[in-house]
Amino acid sequence: MKQDLSSLDIKYLADELQYLKGARLQKFYQVDRFIIISLHASGKGTQNLVLGDGMFHATKYPVKKPEKPTNFAMVLRKYLKGARIEAIYQHEFERILIIDTGEYFIIAELFSKGNIIFATKKDLRIWSVLERQLFSETRKLKMHGTYSFPPASYNIKDMKKDDFEKKVLASEKQIVALLAREFSFGGVYAEEVLKIAGIDKKTTSKKISKKEIAKLYDSATALLNKKLTPEIVLEDEKPITATPFNVCAYEKNKKRKYTSFNDAIDDFFTKNLVLDAEKKENKTTDKKRDSFAVRIDTQKKAIKELEKKSEEFKALGDFIYSNYSALDTVLNKINAAGFGRAKKIPGVVSLDPKQKTVTLDTKPRITLKIGLSLNDNANLFYTKSKKTKEKMKGASEALLDSEKKLVLFDGEKAKKEAKAASPLRKEKKEWYDKFLWFFSSEGFLCIAGRDAATNETIVKKHTGNKDIIFHADITGSPFGVVKTEGKEVGRGTHEEMAQFISAHSRAWRAGIGSLEAYWVLPDQVTKKTKAGEYMGKGSFMVYGKKNIIKTELRLAVGFDKDHIVVGPVDAVLSKTKKAIIIVPGGIPAGDLARKIKISLLTQLNKQEQEILKKTSIDAIQRHIPYGKGEISG
């Protein structure tokens, strides 16, 4: 897998990012061994540039920034905040990138361990450095020293054909090694040059002809000016590298195409970087979350055990009354015989003088208190069953509390992540988002009013001649519209919309389980009334035949790919089987939403669980009609 950028990669990235010339530098952050430069580019707005640790590109991803800036970042802020980029370029054909601000240089060495140097442009005096490094007596990267570039490779960008020929003939290496190391192409692009030139990669410099050297030069320089067709290369569906154009070495691999090389590099490096950072952060919080999970698991097991014991105690009480005569005879014999002789009585398994109990050979075996009547023994078991149930109730409340804490913990974590990594792009809003809506199992958009004002808007402005209007047969129902786009609507969509409208009517608040809804055509709905009557906002008169549909008040809350879906049961189940059914009830929406989230989590795979954990409770709660309900079944 690609770990860092080659000289050729840097060349093309620097070319693409020339739009940053004139950009104003705003803030600097250091994250591990790279920096993020926040800047404002004309016509592009705020941009984030990743630089260092083998990387150089603009990123659209919200890389988490440290709360407290490092000393290196503080120095850059002090001297460069508000400065403009006068030039951004690759040093010769090296893995070195320079940002020129007029008075200062930011020099990024993107090879080996890498480093970032802040130096004066005039005399290369080092004012700060990401990491102090000592290479030799003449090359020391430290504060107050003088910066010197590392030993140079051959600069193919400015090399003439004659000079290229001399360099090749003077070498004793294989051509592929010469191109990869001395000319800084790297292995993959060195082989690409040879492939284009039609020269075997095992050929040595001593055995190559001048004609072949000319071909080699033309191929190498052509690679520097090739038309970009950026792509990420996949192997077993996983990204292994990003290239500025199609490379022969990856001819048989699947590819993911991009319009810019920067975007391909950004997806390849930064997307994984963000994921790695999340994993690192999650590791510290997972321990706390695991403790919640362990506690919940322990509490569930305890509740199950208490339930079992309660049933056993009750069963023993019932057993006494079912076998009263036989047990009473045995107990009377034991009481008459006393402890010393009671062992010889048939059916006695054991005696406990301290506890004053006797265990009888019955199915199930039963232990009775000597000195108490059989009725008292039965009541003792019933009392134990009752007390165990009370313990079970307390344990259930503790379990619910733990589950609430887990949901709140996940919610706080999601908020923290959202705050730390505010997305650069907002999700596009659709025109129907201001209404209640869903897509039916047949793919039709169905909308309904949230209140009188949106009822009015839907019927007057968003109802076409071939659409269908719905209403529940109860005061306080929203009006709804199926957007048919002139297509025939099936029975499924009719039933789903009837259920949706009914669920959002006052019938839900009243706790009614089923209701009749009806559909009509647009020309049956009007504001016209009899003389002296008046229709308020959101109300309409309906004339003519009403097509009645009886429906149950039920909605489904599901998880589809990466988001919550809510709507009529069949509509949701047509998209995902991972869903919870809700019905009218008395559980407040906040508590119900938490229960729904917990229940959904048990149905999802690990990747989906991570997405749902980051989903706020409000994303579920706001879909619960009239702020209350309960889970069906």
C-alpha positions as CSV (number, residue, x, y, z in Angstrom):
1,M,0.0,0.0,0.0
2,K,1.2,3.5,-0.8
3,Q,2.7,5.2,2.2
4,D,3.9,8.5,0.9
5,L,4.1,10.6,-2.3
6,S,6.6,10.2,-5.1
7,S,8.3,13.1,-6.7
8,L,6.0,12.8,-9.7
9,D,2.9,12.8,-7.4
10,I,4.2,16.0,-5.8
11,K,4.9,17.6,-9.2
12,Y,1.2,17.1,-10.3
13,L,-0.2,18.1,-6.9
14,A,1.8,21.3,-6.9
15,D,0.5,22.0,-10.4
16,E,-3.1,21.5,-9.4
17,L,-2.8,23.6,-6.3
18,Q,-1.6,26.7,-8.0
19,Y,-5.0,28.3,-7.2
20,L,-3.6,28.7,-3.7
21,K,-1.3,31.5,-4.9
22,G,-2.6,34.7,-3.3
23,A,-4.4,32.7,-0.5
24,R,-4.3,34.3,2.9
25,L,-3.0,32.1,5.7
26,Q,-5.2,31.9,8.8
27,K,-4.3,29.2,11.3
28,F,-1.9,26.4,11.8
29,Y,-2.3,23.1,13.6
30,Q,0.1,20.4,14.3
31,V,-1.3,16.8,14.3
32,D,1.4,14.2,15.0
33,R,4.0,14.7,12.3
34,F,2.1,16.9,9.9
35,I,0.5,20.3,10.0
36,I,-2.9,21.6,8.8
37,I,-2.8,25.1,7.3
38,S,-6.2,26.8,7.3
39,L,-6.3,29.4,4.6
40,H,-8.7,31.5,2.5
41,A,-8.4,31.3,-1.3
42,S,-10.1,33.7,-3.6
43,G,-13.1,32.0,-5.2
44,K,-12.7,28.8,-3.2
45,G,-13.3,30.0,0.3
46,T,-11.7,28.4,3.4
47,Q,-9.4,25.5,2.5
48,N,-7.4,23.1,4.7
49,L,-4.0,22.1,3.4
50,V,-2.3,19.0,4.8
51,L,1.5,19.1,4.8
52,G,4.1,16.7,6.2
53,D,4.5,13.0,7.1
54,G,4.7,12.1,3.4
55,M,1.5,14.1,2.5
56,F,0.7,17.2,0.7
57,H,-2.8,18.1,-0.5
58,A,-5.9,20.1,0.2
59,T,-8.5,18.2,2.1
60,K,-12.3,18.3,2.4
61,Y,-12.2,16.0,5.4
62,P,-12.6,17.4,8.9
63,V,-9.3,16.3,10.4
64,K,-9.6,16.7,14.2
65,K,-7.4,19.5,15.4
66,P,-5.8,19.6,18.9
67,E,-7.4,21.9,21.4
68,K,-4.0,23.3,22.4
69,P,-1.6,24.3,19.7
70,T,2.0,23.0,19.8
71,N,5.0,25.4,20.0
72,F,5.7,24.8,16.3
73,A,2.2,25.7,15.4
74,M,2.3,28.8,17.6
75,V,5.5,30.1,15.9
76,L,3.8,29.7,12.5
77,R,0.8,31.5,13.7
78,K,2.8,34.3,15.2
79,Y,4.8,35.1,12.0
80,L,2.5,33.9,9.2
81,K,-1.1,34.6,10.2
82,G,-2.6,37.0,7.6
83,A,0.4,36.5,5.2
84,R,-0.3,35.5,1.6
85,I,1.1,32.7,-0.4
86,E,3.3,34.2,-3.2
87,A,4.3,30.8,-4.6
88,I,3.8,27.1,-4.0
89,Y,6.2,24.8,-5.8
90,Q,8.2,21.6,-5.8
91,H,12.0,22.0,-5.3
92,E,13.5,20.7,-8.5
93,F,12.3,17.1,-8.9
94,E,12.7,16.2,-5.2
95,R,10.1,15.2,-2.6
96,I,10.3,18.7,-1.2
97,L,7.5,21.2,-1.3
98,I,8.0,24.9,-0.7
99,I,5.4,27.5,0.3
100,D,6.8,31.0,-0.3
101,T,5.1,33.8,1.7
102,G,7.5,36.6,0.5
103,E,9.5,36.9,3.7
104,Y,9.5,33.3,4.8
105,F,9.6,29.7,3.5
106,I,7.6,26.7,4.8
107,I,9.8,23.8,3.5
108,A,8.2,20.4,3.7
109,E,10.6,17.4,3.3
110,L,8.2,14.6,2.4
111,F,10.8,11.7,2.2
112,S,11.9,9.2,4.8
113,K,10.7,10.4,8.3
114,G,10.0,13.8,6.9
115,N,10.2,17.2,8.5
116,I,8.8,20.8,8.2
117,I,11.1,23.7,8.4
118,F,10.1,27.4,8.9
119,A,13.0,29.6,7.6
120,T,13.7,33.0,6.3
121,K,13.6,33.3,2.5
122,K,16.6,35.7,2.3
123,D,19.2,33.5,4.0
124,L,17.4,30.3,4.9
125,R,17.8,30.9,8.6
126,I,15.8,28.3,10.5
127,W,13.4,29.9,13.0
128,S,11.6,26.8,13.9
129,V,11.5,23.1,12.9
130,L,8.9,20.4,13.5
131,E,11.7,18.0,14.6
132,R,15.3,18.5,15.3
133,Q,17.4,16.3,13.0
134,L,21.2,16.1,12.5
135,F,22.3,14.4,9.3
136,S,25.9,15.5,9.0
137,E,28.2,18.4,9.9
138,T,26.9,20.4,7.0
139,R,23.2,19.5,7.2
140,K,21.6,20.1,10.6
141,L,17.9,20.9,11.0
142,K,17.7,22.8,14.2
143,M,16.6,26.3,15.4
144,H,18.9,29.2,14.5
145,G,20.8,27.0,12.0
146,T,21.0,27.5,8.3
147,Y,18.8,25.3,6.1
148,S,20.6,23.3,3.4
149,F,18.8,21.1,0.9
150,P,19.6,17.4,1.0
151,P,21.9,15.9,-1.7
152,A,20.1,16.4,-5.0
153,S,19.0,13.7,-7.4
154,Y,19.0,14.3,-11.1
155,N,16.4,17.0,-12.0
156,I,14.6,15.6,-15.0
157,K,12.3,18.6,-15.2
158,D,15.1,20.9,-16.4
159,M,17.5,18.3,-17.9
160,K,18.4,18.4,-21.6
161,K,18.6,15.2,-23.7
162,D,22.4,15.3,-23.9
163,D,22.8,15.6,-20.1
164,F,20.3,12.7,-19.7
165,E,22.3,10.5,-22.0
166,K,25.6,11.3,-20.1
167,K,24.0,10.4,-16.7
168,V,22.6,7.1,-18.1
169,L,25.9,6.1,-19.7
170,A,27.9,7.0,-16.6
171,S,25.9,4.6,-14.5
172,E,26.4,0.9,-13.9
173,K,23.0,0.2,-12.5
174,Q,20.0,-1.4,-14.1
175,I,17.9,1.3,-15.9
176,V,14.9,0.7,-13.6
177,A,17.0,1.4,-10.5
178,L,18.6,4.4,-12.0
179,L,15.3,6.0,-12.9
180,A,13.7,5.0,-9.5
181,R,16.5,6.4,-7.3
182,E,18.8,8.8,-9.2
183,F,16.0,10.4,-11.2
184,S,13.5,10.2,-8.3
185,F,10.7,8.5,-10.2
186,G,10.2,5.7,-7.7
187,G,9.7,2.1,-8.6
188,V,6.2,2.2,-10.2
189,Y,6.7,5.2,-12.4
190,A,10.2,4.1,-13.3
191,E,8.7,0.9,-14.7
192,E,6.0,3.0,-16.5
193,V,8.8,5.0,-18.2
194,L,10.4,1.8,-19.4
195,K,7.1,0.3,-20.5
196,I,6.3,3.4,-22.7
197,A,9.8,3.3,-24.1
198,G,9.6,-0.4,-24.8
199,I,12.8,-1.3,-22.8
200,D,13.2,-4.3,-20.5
201,K,13.5,-3.2,-16.9
202,K,16.4,-5.6,-16.4
203,T,18.5,-3.7,-19.0
204,T,21.7,-2.2,-17.5
205,S,22.9,1.3,-18.4
206,K,26.0,-0.2,-20.1
207,K,24.0,-2.2,-22.5
208,I,21.5,0.4,-23.6
209,S,21.9,2.1,-27.0
210,K,21.8,5.8,-27.6
211,K,18.6,5.3,-29.6
212,E,17.0,3.7,-26.6
213,I,18.3,6.4,-24.3
214,A,16.6,9.0,-26.5
215,K,13.3,7.0,-26.3
216,L,13.8,6.8,-22.5
217,Y,14.2,10.5,-22.3
218,D,11.1,11.2,-24.4
219,S,9.1,8.7,-22.2
220,A,10.4,10.3,-19.0
221,T,9.6,13.9,-20.0
222,A,6.2,12.8,-21.5
223,L,5.3,11.4,-18.0
224,L,5.9,14.9,-16.6
225,N,3.3,16.4,-19.0
226,K,0.7,13.7,-19.3
227,K,-3.0,14.4,-19.3
228,L,-4.4,13.6,-15.9
229,T,-6.9,10.9,-15.4
230,P,-6.7,10.5,-11.6
231,E,-7.7,7.3,-10.0
232,I,-7.5,5.2,-6.8
233,V,-6.4,1.6,-7.5
234,L,-8.2,-1.2,-5.7
235,E,-7.2,-4.7,-4.7
236,D,-9.9,-6.9,-3.2
237,E,-12.0,-3.8,-3.1
238,K,-9.5,-2.0,-0.9
239,P,-7.5,1.1,-2.0
240,I,-3.8,0.3,-2.4
241,T,-2.6,3.5,-4.2
242,A,-3.6,6.7,-6.0
243,T,-2.1,7.7,-9.3
244,P,-2.4,10.8,-11.5
245,F,-3.2,8.6,-14.6
246,N,-3.6,5.0,-15.6
247,V,-0.4,3.1,-14.8
248,C,0.5,-0.2,-16.6
249,A,1.5,-1.9,-13.3
250,Y,-2.2,-1.7,-12.3
251,E,-3.8,-2.5,-15.6
252,K,-5.8,-5.5,-14.2
253,N,-6.9,-3.7,-11.0
254,K,-10.3,-2.1,-10.5
255,K,-10.2,1.7,-10.3
256,R,-12.1,4.5,-8.8
257,K,-12.0,7.6,-11.1
258,Y,-11.6,11.2,-10.0
259,T,-11.7,14.6,-11.7
260,S,-8.6,15.9,-9.8
261,F,-5.5,14.2,-8.5
262,N,-5.8,16.1,-5.3
263,D,-9.2,14.6,-4.5
264,A,-7.9,11.1,-5.2
265,I,-4.9,11.7,-2.8
266,D,-7.2,13.3,-0.3
267,D,-9.6,10.3,-0.3
268,F,-6.6,7.8,-0.2
269,F,-4.7,9.5,2.6
270,T,-6.9,11.8,4.7
271,K,-10.0,9.6,4.7
272,N,-8.0,6.8,6.3
273,L,-6.2,9.3,8.5
274,V,-9.6,10.6,9.9
275,L,-10.7,7.0,10.4
276,D,-7.4,6.1,12.2
277,A,-7.8,9.2,14.5
278,E,-11.3,8.2,15.3
279,K,-10.2,4.7,16.1
280,K,-7.5,6.1,18.4
281,E,-10.0,8.3,20.2
282,N,-12.6,5.6,20.3
283,K,-10.1,3.3,22.0
284,T,-10.0,5.6,25.1
285,T,-13.8,5.9,25.3
286,D,-14.4,2.3,24.4
287,K,-13.2,1.2,27.9
288,K,-15.9,3.3,29.5
289,R,-18.5,2.1,27.0
290,D,-17.5,-1.5,27.6
291,S,-18.0,-1.0,31.3
292,F,-21.6,0.1,30.6
293,A,-22.1,-2.9,28.3
294,V,-20.7,-5.3,30.9
295,R,-22.9,-3.8,33.6
296,I,-26.0,-4.1,31.3
297,D,-25.2,-7.7,30.5
298,T,-24.7,-8.5,34.2
299,Q,-28.0,-6.8,35.1
300,K,-29.9,-8.7,32.4
301,K,-28.5,-12.0,33.7
302,A,-29.4,-11.0,37.2
303,I,-33.0,-10.2,36.2
304,K,-33.3,-13.5,34.4
305,E,-32.1,-15.3,37.5
306,L,-34.5,-13.4,39.7
307,E,-37.4,-14.1,37.4
308,K,-36.5,-17.8,37.5
309,K,-36.3,-17.9,41.3
310,S,-39.6,-16.0,41.6
311,E,-41.3,-18.6,39.4
312,E,-39.7,-21.4,41.3
313,F,-40.9,-20.1,44.7
314,K,-44.4,-19.6,43.4
315,A,-44.3,-23.1,41.9
316,L,-43.4,-24.6,45.3
317,G,-46.2,-22.7,47.0
318,D,-48.6,-24.0,44.3
319,F,-47.1,-27.5,44.7
320,I,-48.0,-27.5,48.5
321,Y,-51.7,-26.8,47.7
322,S,-51.7,-29.3,44.9
323,N,-50.4,-32.0,47.2
324,Y,-51.8,-30.7,50.5
325,S,-53.1,-33.9,52.0
326,A,-49.9,-36.0,51.5
327,L,-47.6,-33.2,52.6
328,D,-49.7,-32.4,55.6
329,T,-49.6,-36.0,56.7
330,V,-45.8,-36.2,56.4
331,L,-45.3,-32.8,58.2
332,N,-47.5,-33.9,61.1
333,K,-45.5,-37.1,61.5
334,I,-42.3,-35.1,61.6
335,N,-43.6,-32.6,64.1
336,A,-44.8,-35.5,66.3
337,A,-41.6,-37.6,66.0
338,G,-39.2,-34.8,66.6
339,F,-35.8,-34.2,64.9
340,G,-34.1,-37.3,66.4
341,R,-36.6,-39.8,64.9
342,A,-37.8,-37.9,61.9
343,K,-35.0,-39.2,59.6
344,K,-36.6,-42.6,59.7
345,I,-39.9,-41.3,58.3
346,P,-40.4,-42.4,54.6
347,G,-39.9,-39.5,52.2
348,V,-37.4,-37.5,54.3
349,V,-34.2,-36.7,52.5
350,S,-32.4,-34.5,55.0
351,L,-32.9,-32.5,58.2
352,D,-31.3,-29.2,59.2
353,P,-31.5,-28.7,63.0
354,K,-30.0,-25.1,62.8
355,Q,-32.5,-23.9,60.2
356,K,-35.2,-26.2,61.5
357,T,-36.1,-27.4,58.0
358,V,-36.8,-30.8,56.4
359,T,-36.2,-31.7,52.7
360,L,-38.7,-34.2,51.2
361,D,-38.2,-36.6,48.4
362,T,-40.8,-35.0,46.1
363,K,-40.8,-33.8,42.5
364,P,-39.8,-31.1,42.7
365,R,-37.9,-31.5,46.0
366,I,-39.3,-29.2,48.6
367,T,-37.8,-27.9,51.9
368,L,-40.3,-27.1,54.6
369,K,-40.0,-25.3,58.0
370,I,-40.7,-27.6,60.9
371,G,-42.9,-26.0,63.5
372,L,-44.9,-24.1,60.9
373,S,-48.2,-25.3,59.4
374,L,-48.4,-26.3,55.7
375,N,-50.4,-23.1,55.0
376,D,-47.6,-21.0,56.6
377,N,-45.0,-22.9,54.6
378,A,-46.9,-22.1,51.4
379,N,-47.2,-18.5,52.3
380,L,-43.5,-18.4,53.0
381,F,-42.8,-19.5,49.4
382,Y,-45.3,-16.9,48.0
383,T,-43.7,-14.2,50.1
384,K,-40.3,-15.1,48.8
385,S,-41.7,-15.0,45.2
386,K,-43.2,-11.6,45.8
387,K,-40.0,-10.2,47.4
388,T,-37.9,-11.7,44.5
389,K,-40.3,-9.9,42.0
390,E,-39.8,-6.6,43.9
391,K,-36.0,-7.1,43.6
392,M,-36.5,-7.9,39.9
393,K,-38.5,-4.6,39.5
394,G,-35.6,-2.7,41.1
395,A,-33.1,-4.5,38.9
396,S,-35.2,-3.7,35.8
397,E,-35.2,0.0,36.8
398,A,-31.4,-0.1,37.3
399,L,-31.1,-1.8,33.9
400,L,-33.1,0.9,32.2
401,D,-31.0,3.5,34.0
402,S,-27.8,1.9,32.7
403,E,-29.2,1.7,29.2
404,K,-30.2,5.4,29.4
405,K,-26.7,6.2,30.5
406,L,-25.2,4.3,27.6
407,V,-27.4,6.1,25.1
408,L,-26.5,9.4,26.7
409,F,-22.9,8.5,26.6
410,D,-23.1,7.6,22.9
411,G,-25.0,10.9,22.3
412,E,-22.4,13.0,24.1
413,K,-19.7,11.2,22.2
414,A,-21.5,11.9,18.9
415,K,-21.9,15.6,19.8
416,K,-18.2,15.9,20.7
417,E,-17.2,14.3,17.4
418,A,-19.6,16.5,15.5
419,K,-18.1,19.6,17.2
420,A,-14.5,18.6,16.7
421,A,-15.1,17.6,13.1
422,S,-17.6,20.0,11.7
423,P,-18.3,18.9,8.2
424,L,-17.2,21.2,5.4
425,R,-20.3,20.5,3.3
426,K,-23.9,20.5,4.6
427,E,-26.4,17.9,3.4
428,K,-28.6,19.2,0.6
429,K,-32.1,20.2,1.8
430,E,-35.1,19.0,-0.3
431,W,-38.2,21.2,-0.9
432,Y,-40.3,18.6,0.9
433,D,-38.2,18.6,4.1
434,K,-40.5,21.2,5.6
435,F,-43.4,18.7,5.5
436,L,-44.0,15.3,6.9
437,W,-42.9,12.9,4.1
438,F,-41.8,9.4,3.1
439,F,-41.3,7.4,-0.1
440,S,-43.8,4.6,-0.6
441,S,-42.8,1.0,-1.3
442,E,-43.6,1.8,-5.0
443,G,-41.3,4.8,-5.0
444,F,-43.9,7.6,-4.8
445,L,-43.2,10.7,-2.8
446,C,-45.9,11.2,-0.2
447,I,-46.1,14.5,1.8
448,A,-48.4,15.7,4.6
449,G,-48.9,18.9,6.6
450,R,-47.3,19.5,9.9
451,D,-49.8,22.1,10.9
452,A,-52.5,24.3,9.5
453,A,-50.1,26.5,7.5
454,T,-48.3,23.6,5.8
455,N,-51.7,21.9,5.2
456,E,-52.7,25.0,3.3
457,T,-49.4,25.1,1.3
458,I,-49.6,21.4,0.3
459,V,-53.1,21.5,-1.1
460,K,-52.8,24.9,-2.8
461,K,-49.2,24.9,-4.1
462,H,-48.0,21.3,-4.2
463,T,-51.0,19.3,-5.5
464,G,-51.0,18.6,-9.3
465,N,-54.1,17.6,-11.3
466,K,-53.1,13.9,-11.3
467,D,-52.0,13.7,-7.6
468,I,-54.1,12.1,-4.9
469,I,-55.2,13.8,-1.7
470,F,-55.6,12.0,1.6
471,H,-57.2,12.8,5.0
472,A,-58.1,10.8,8.0
473,D,-61.8,10.6,9.1
474,I,-61.2,12.6,12.3
475,T,-60.9,16.2,13.3
476,G,-57.3,17.2,13.6
477,S,-55.9,15.1,10.7
478,P,-53.3,16.6,8.3
479,F,-53.9,16.7,4.6
480,G,-51.6,14.5,2.6
481,V,-50.7,14.3,-1.1
482,V,-49.2,11.4,-3.2
483,K,-47.1,12.9,-6.0
484,T,-48.0,10.6,-8.8
485,E,-46.1,12.3,-11.7
486,G,-48.9,11.0,-13.9
487,K,-48.2,7.4,-13.1
488,E,-50.7,4.8,-11.8
489,V,-50.6,4.3,-8.1
490,G,-51.0,0.8,-6.6
491,R,-52.9,-0.4,-3.6
492,G,-49.7,-0.5,-1.5
493,T,-49.1,3.2,-1.7
494,H,-52.8,4.0,-1.0
495,E,-52.6,1.8,2.2
496,E,-49.3,3.2,3.3
497,M,-50.4,6.8,2.9
498,A,-53.7,6.1,4.8
499,Q,-51.6,4.7,7.7
500,F,-49.2,7.7,7.6
501,I,-52.0,10.2,7.7
502,S,-53.9,8.4,10.4
503,A,-50.8,8.0,12.6
504,H,-50.2,11.8,12.4
505,S,-53.8,12.6,13.3
506,R,-55.2,13.3,16.8
507,A,-56.2,9.6,16.9
508,W,-52.6,8.8,17.9
509,R,-52.7,11.2,20.9
510,A,-56.1,9.7,21.9
511,G,-54.5,6.2,21.9
512,I,-56.9,4.9,19.2
513,G,-55.6,1.7,17.6
514,S,-57.3,1.9,14.2
515,L,-59.0,4.5,12.0
516,E,-60.6,5.1,8.7
517,A,-58.8,7.4,6.2
518,Y,-59.9,8.3,2.7
519,W,-58.5,9.6,-0.6
520,V,-60.0,11.9,-3.2
521,L,-59.0,13.7,-6.4
522,P,-57.8,17.3,-6.3
523,D,-61.0,18.7,-8.0
524,Q,-63.0,17.4,-5.0
525,V,-61.1,19.6,-2.5
526,T,-61.9,23.3,-2.3
527,K,-62.2,26.3,0.0
528,K,-65.7,27.0,-1.3
529,T,-68.4,26.7,1.3
530,K,-72.1,27.4,1.7
531,A,-73.2,31.0,2.2
532,G,-72.3,32.3,5.6
533,E,-69.7,29.6,6.3
534,Y,-66.0,30.1,6.5
535,M,-63.0,27.7,6.2
536,G,-60.0,28.4,8.4
537,K,-56.4,28.1,7.4
538,G,-55.5,24.5,6.7
539,S,-59.2,23.4,6.4
540,F,-60.9,22.4,3.1
541,M,-64.3,21.1,2.0
542,V,-64.3,17.7,0.4
543,Y,-67.1,17.0,-2.1
544,G,-68.1,13.8,-3.9
545,K,-67.1,10.1,-3.2
546,K,-64.6,9.4,-0.6
547,N,-62.5,6.2,-1.1
548,I,-62.3,4.7,2.4
549,I,-59.3,2.7,3.7
550,K,-59.4,1.3,7.2
551,T,-55.9,1.2,8.8
552,E,-54.0,0.5,12.0
553,L,-52.1,3.3,13.7
554,R,-48.5,2.0,13.4
555,L,-45.2,3.5,12.2
556,A,-41.8,1.9,11.6
557,V,-38.5,3.4,12.6
558,G,-35.7,1.7,10.6
559,F,-32.0,2.0,9.7
560,D,-31.2,2.0,6.0
561,K,-27.5,1.9,5.1
562,D,-26.4,5.0,7.0
563,H,-29.5,6.9,8.2
564,I,-32.8,6.6,10.1
565,V,-36.0,6.1,8.0
566,V,-39.5,6.6,9.5
567,G,-42.8,6.0,7.9
568,P,-45.6,3.5,7.3
569,V,-44.6,-0.1,8.2
570,D,-44.6,-1.5,4.7
571,A,-42.8,1.5,3.2
572,V,-40.0,1.2,5.7
573,L,-39.7,-2.6,5.5
574,S,-39.4,-2.4,1.7
575,K,-36.2,-0.5,2.3
576,T,-34.8,-2.3,5.4
577,K,-35.7,-5.2,7.6
578,K,-33.8,-3.6,10.5
579,A,-36.8,-1.7,12.0
580,I,-38.9,-1.2,15.1
581,I,-42.7,-0.8,15.0
582,I,-44.2,1.9,17.2
583,V,-47.9,2.4,18.2
584,P,-49.9,4.9,20.3
585,G,-48.8,4.8,23.9
586,G,-47.9,6.9,26.9
587,I,-44.0,6.7,26.9
588,P,-42.6,10.2,26.4
589,A,-40.8,10.7,23.0
590,G,-37.4,11.1,24.5
591,D,-37.5,7.9,26.5
592,L,-39.2,6.1,23.6
593,A,-36.5,7.3,21.1
594,R,-33.8,5.9,23.5
595,K,-35.5,2.5,23.6
596,I,-35.8,2.5,19.8
597,K,-32.2,3.3,19.4
598,I,-31.1,0.5,21.9
599,S,-33.4,-2.0,20.1
600,L,-32.1,-1.0,16.7
601,L,-28.5,-1.4,17.8
602,T,-29.1,-5.1,18.5
603,Q,-30.1,-5.6,14.8
604,L,-27.1,-3.9,13.2
605,N,-23.6,-4.9,12.2
606,K,-20.6,-3.2,13.8
607,Q,-20.1,-0.6,11.1
608,E,-23.8,0.3,11.2
609,Q,-23.8,0.4,15.0
610,E,-21.0,3.0,14.9
611,I,-23.1,5.2,12.6
612,L,-26.2,4.8,14.7
613,K,-24.3,5.6,17.9
614,K,-23.4,9.0,16.4
615,T,-27.0,9.7,15.5
616,S,-28.7,12.0,18.0
617,I,-31.8,11.0,19.9
618,D,-33.6,14.0,18.3
619,A,-33.2,12.4,14.9
620,I,-35.6,9.7,16.1
621,Q,-37.7,11.7,18.6
622,R,-38.9,14.3,16.2
623,H,-40.6,11.6,14.1
624,I,-42.8,10.3,17.0
625,P,-46.3,11.8,16.6
626,Y,-47.6,14.0,19.4
627,G,-44.5,13.4,21.6
628,K,-45.4,9.9,22.9
629,G,-46.0,6.3,21.9
630,E,-44.6,2.8,22.7
631,I,-42.9,-0.1,20.9
632,S,-45.3,-2.7,19.5
633,G,-45.3,-6.1,21.1
